[in-house]
Amino acid sequence: MERTYTFREMLEVLRRRRRLVIGVATAVLLVSAVVIVALPAEYRAESVMQIEPHQIPADFFPSSVTSFEERMRTLKHGLLARPVLERLLQETDFYPGWKSDPDKAVEKLRRNIEVRMEGEMAGGPPSLLFVVEVRGPDRDKVAAAADLIPRTYAEMTRHVLQAQARNLRDTLAKQLDDLSRRLTKEEGKLVAFKRQHATEMPEANEANLRAAAALTAQVDLRIAAIADAQRRRSALYAAVPEPTSEAGLAGGNAEDVLRRLEATRAAYGSDHPDVKRLERQYQEVSVRNDEEMKRFRRERLDAQAARVDAEIRENEAAMRRLENEIAAIQKRLDATPHWAEQYRALDRDYEAIRAKYMTTLARESDAQSASMLLAADAPNLFRVVEPATAPSRPAGPNRLNLALVALAVALGGALLAAAGAEHFDSSLRGPQDASAFGVPVLASIPRIGGHRIGAQR
């Protein structure tokens, strides 16, 4: 059976255990006092910086819209980055002897730095305020650290932005050189293609059609000339021999002798002497007529016929040449769709590279302008709103609060000590203690006189 205590009994326990209670409370208070006094003073310093809005147009460096929390997280990580903290340790010697274990020093310093975003300023262009608070035992070092951290981060940010702009400009310049070489090569292909197929391109169709029409007209003229020459040749052979020429006279004599011969043969028969004489005369006249005809042909007819034939051959040769030229022009007209399609393919490649070249050229120009604007704008990217100052008094620890806590701990420890001593004490101090052992209580003698200190056994 577990015993319960009344309030009066608890006061009686405290009276009996007052030495233990006072001893435990005194010991706790003494230890706490030593610890509170030994705790080093902690100073806090903070600086306030403003992030100015970026002055470079969005056309140069389009940026995605990020949330306030994302910007805060990014800024906090940048301010607490290892390069920033290492530079702080090097320049301020925040923790003496930190070089022996720089990793531990960086982590310890990171725990003693707090970055708070104050949000966007009301009115005007959007800008951000952030507060850097540094805690440490040295008032001058915490002030220097609070001032150095945002400045170091601002300097590193400017270097990063400038490096990005420079890398972008160099990359675009290399792309522009490559595109320039490709564009020159494609231009050479187009010029060579046009030079090779100049008469077979669509823009030459009209000239080819006009040339074909002119050649067709010349062919018609040659056909008419050949027909006229053939007509003159036929007329020439039909008109020979001329009656007044020797060949014509000889032919006329031969015909006259032939008529008389036939008349005489018909009248006297074939054996008559006149018939024999006319036969001899006809033979002589025929021989003479043949000779005169040969001479006439040789001297007049063959020469004129040769000139007419030469004219016909010349016109026929010219007509074949014209037909060949017309066939060549028609071949060019037939090949125009094929070469036009190939030219369009080459032109598409050329225009695509040219468009990319013009776009890259514009971006490269914008990148150069952006780089110059960034160089001019970089010093104003961060602005100190409130510089850090050395604190006049420590921010911690709060010794009064620690003393009150120590007092509460001392009282709690004393009470626990008294309760523990009472719990483990086996002395009998009344009927209730005796009944706990199963012994019946016949009578109890009340306390007579003053209170006696000590346990009754």
Secondary structure, 3 states (H helix, E strand, C coil): CCCCCCHHHHHHHHHHCHHHHHHHHHHHHHHHHHHHHHCCCEEEEEEEEEECCCCCCCCCCCCCCCCHHHHHHHHHHHHCCHHHHHHHHHHHCCCCCHHHCHHHHHHHHHHCEEEEEEEECCCCCCCEEEEEEEEECCHHHHHHHHHHHHHHHHHHHHHHHHHHHHHHHHHHHHHHHHHHHHHHHHHHHHHHHHHHCHHHCHHHHHHHHHHHHHHHHHHHHHHHHHHHHHHHHHHHHHCCCCCCCHHHHHHHHHHHHHHHHHHHHHHHCCCCHHHHHHHHHHHHHHHHHHHHHHHHHHHHHHHHHHHHHHHHHHHHHHHHHHHHHHHHHHHHHHHHHHHHHHHHHHHHHHHHHHHHHHHHHHHHHHHHHHHHHHHHHHHHCEEEEECCCCCCCCCECCHHHHHHHHHHHHHHHHHHHHHHHHHCCCCCCCHHHHHCCCCCCCCCCCCCCCCCCCCCC
